[in-house]
Amino acid sequence: MPGNERNLTLDGPVVVGTDGTEDAHRAVRWAASEAASRESPLTVVHATRTEAGHGRLSARGVERAKEHATEVLAEAAELAKRTAPGAAVTTTSCPYATASCLLGEAGRDGTVVVGTRGHGGFLALLVGSDALRVAAHAHAPVVVVPRQEREDAAGTVLVAARDGRDREAVRLAADVAQRRGAALRVFSAWIFLDNVGSMATMFGDPAGLAEAEAAEAARLVAELRADRPGLRVSHDVVRAASAAAVLVTATADADLVVIGSRRHSSPVGAALGHVTHAVLHHAHCPVLLTPLSARD
């Protein structure tokens, strides 16, 4: 497939945030398994926020935060090693805000893993929360692990693809699928109602419109099949009133969903698109976001 200037990879170090909650434990387990499959190191991070604008925090308060961090990190490290024996696990306590700590530790080569919720706002998956800040500002891939945990692997990696801007997301999803020996399902949602007013007259029937909408994604799939003949690839084009709804439903049959996280350059409103928000909130499997930027 043609290259992309960002040239992201999923073979670098893994960084996971923890606050000691069960949601964080799920993220640690997923991160440990992922690091082991890559044969890459895992760093577990706890953000104390003691230098994140808490000017009135007493010296004793700072000390208690550090003590709590030591306990939380020790518990997480033990969990990671039980999950992936032999994994290279290190821990670090960071005094700044959660997003800054995780993104700083990962840099551009790592993958950040977070849980959906935590106490005290840590990793709480709400608009403006730390988990969304990580997703919105990352220059590296971010994985958000949901509360549901599959008992058995589905054997499928799902990737959302609409056009050429999703080429890198498709490539990364293919990398994961090949490493796991899984099938790759490329999912393209065609929103008919969004196009009726401006485009319907260009075609004799809705099927023609659907074909035009899916053509660019189909080219990505054709390139992928040519480059990776050993990979099992399927391509589903779905007509729906809501791309978010059908994509969330599709995650029930996947081990991981990969999304090219298009961002809005406007300072007003949410940084991430509504489909990304919906999938982060409701996906039935972990969500891997690639740090793409919107051009339109």
N, C-alpha and C positions, 0 to 999 in steps of 0.2 A: 504494500500500500504506500502511496506517496507520504513523504515525511511531514512532520509538523515541527515548527520552530521550537516549540517548548520541549518536545522529546522527553516527556515524562516516563519514568519507569516505576515498576513495582517490585524492585529487588533490593531497595535500600533499607536502612534501619527502620524499626517500628517504634513509635512513641505513643504511649497510652496515658490518659489522665485518670486519676483515682481520687475518691474522697471517702472511701470506706463503705459506700452504700452497695446494695445488691446490684443496682444498675451498673455501677462502676466495676463490680466484680465480673459481670458478664463481659464488659468491654476488655478487661484484663485477660480473661480466658480466651476471647477471640484473638486479641493481639498476640498472646503467647503462641497460639497455634499458627497464626500467620507468620510470625517471625521464624518459628521453627521450620515451616515449609519453605521459607526463603533462605534458610540458613543464615539469617541476619540477626544482629543484636536487638534486644528489646530494652527500652528505657521506660520506666514507670515514673510518672511525674505527679507530685501533689503541689497544688498552688495554695500557699498560706495567705496570700494577699496582704501580708504585713507591710509591704511597701507600695500598696495600691491605693493610696489616698486616705488611709486610715490614720489621720494625724493625731487622733485622741487615744489611740491604742496605747495602753500602759506597757511598761517594761515587762510586767508579769504576764500581760496578755500576749505579748510577742513570744515570751518563753513558753507559754502554754500552747500556742499555735505550733511552735517548733516541736514540742513534745508529741503533740497529736500527729504531726506529719511523720515523725519517726515511727509511731505505732501503725499508722495507716499504710505507709510504704513497706514496712516489714511484712504486714499481712498480705499485701498485694504481691510482693516478691515471692512469698511462699506459695501463693495460689498459682502464680505464673509458672513456677518450677514444677508444681504438681501437674499442671496442665500439659506442659511441654518439657519433660525431663531432659536435661542436657542443654537447654536453651541458655544463651548468654544474657543474663538479666542484671541490669543495674537500676538504681533508684536515685531520684534527685528531688529535693525540696526547693521550690522556687518562691520567692517572696512577692512576686508580682501578680497581676491578674491572670486568670486561667488561660485565656486565649494567647496572651503574650508568652506565657511559659511554654505552652505546648508548641506553638508555631516557632518560637525561638529554638527550642530543642530539636525540632524536626528539620529546620532549614529548608532547602529546596530538594534534597535527595530522599528525605524520609517520608513515612506515611503516618499521619496522626489518626489515632483511634479514640473515640469518645463514646460514652453511654448516653442514653436519652435523658435521664433525669438524675438529680442528686439533691442532697439537702442544702439548705442555705443558698440556693441558686446555682450551685456548682453543677455544670453540665445540664441544667434544666432546659429541656427542649421547648422553649417558648420564644416568641418573637422578641428579639433584642437580647436573648440569653447568651451564655458563654458558648454553648454548642453551636448556635447559629453564627456567632461571631467567628468561631474557628472556621466554619464552612465558608463564610463570606469573605474572609481575608487570607485564606491559605494560598500559598504558592506551590503547595505539594498536595498530593491526594489526601482526602479525609474520609474516614470510615465512621459512620454513626451506627452503633449496635442497638437494636431495639430490645424491648422487654421480652418479646417472644423468643424462645429458643427451640430450634428443631431437634427432634429426637433422632431422626434419620436424615442423612444428606439427600437432597433432591437430585443432585448430579447435574445441575444446570446453573449457569451464570447468565443473568439477564442484563441486556444493555438497551437503553433508550436511544434511538437514532432517528433523526428527521432529515438532516442534510449534512453537507461537508464539514460543518463546524463540529460535528460529533465524531469525526474520523478518529481523533485521539482516544475518545472514550471507548469506541469500538475496538481499537487496537489494545488498549489496556485490559478490557474485558476478555479479549481473546488470549492475552498473556495469562490471566488468572485461570481461565478455563483449561488451557493447555497444561499449566502447572498442576492443576487439580485432577486432570483426566476427566473433566466435565464437558458437557455439551454447551454450546453458546446459542442463546436465543436472542436475536435482534428484534426489537419491538418498536414498530412505527405506528403511532396513532394519527389517524386522519380525522380532523375536526371539520366535518362537512358544513355545519351551520355557520362556522366562522368565514366560509368562503362563498356561500351562496350568492350574496349580493354582488360581489365584485368579479367572480370568476365563472359562475355557473353557465353564463351565456356563451362561454368559449367552447363548451363541450355539448355533445348531443345527449348525453345521459350522465348520471352520477358516477357510473363506473369509469368513465373517461377522466373525470375529475380526480377520483381516487388514484387512478394510474399515474396521473401527472404529479400528484402530491407525493407518491411513494417512489418516484423514479430515482431521485437522488440518493435516497437511502438504499435502494436496490443496487445502485452502482457501488456503494460502499461494501455491500455484502458480496458482490461479485469480485471485487478486488481482494477481499478477505479470503474467499474460497480459493482464488487463484494462488495467493501467497501462502496459504496454510491448508494444503490438501488433506492433511490428516485430522483436521479439526472438524467435529460435527457441528454444523451451523444450520440453524433454521431462521427464517425471516417471516414474522407475522405483521401484516398490515391490518389495523383494526379501525373501523369506522365507529366513532363515538362522539357524544356531546361533550365529554370531558376527558382530556388526555390524562389528567391526574388520576381520575377514578379508575380508568382501565389499567393504568400502569400499576397503581397500588394493588389492584386485584391480581395482576400477573405476578406480583412478588410472592404470593402465597406458594408458588411452585418453583421457587428459586432459592439458592443458597446465598446469593449476593446479587444486588442490582447496581449497575454502574450508570451514572448520569453525568453528562457534561454540564457542569454547573455554570450556566450563563449568568453573568452579573450585569446589573444595571449601573451605568456610570453616573446617573443622576443622584445628587445628594439627598433628594426627597424620596421617601418611600423605602420599601424593603430592598436590600441589596441582592437577594436571591429571588428568582422567578417563582410564580405561584405553584407551578408543577413541582419544583424542587422542594418547596415548603411542604406541600401536601404529602409527598413521598417520605420526607424526613419524619413527619408526624405519624404516618399511618402504615408504613411499609411493614411487611411480615418477615422481612429478612434484613440483614445488614445492608446499608446503603453506602456505596463508594462514590464520592464526588470528585471529579477532576476539575481543576481550577481553570475553566475556560471563561472568556470574557465576551459579552455581547457586543456586536458591532452595529446592531440595529435596535 
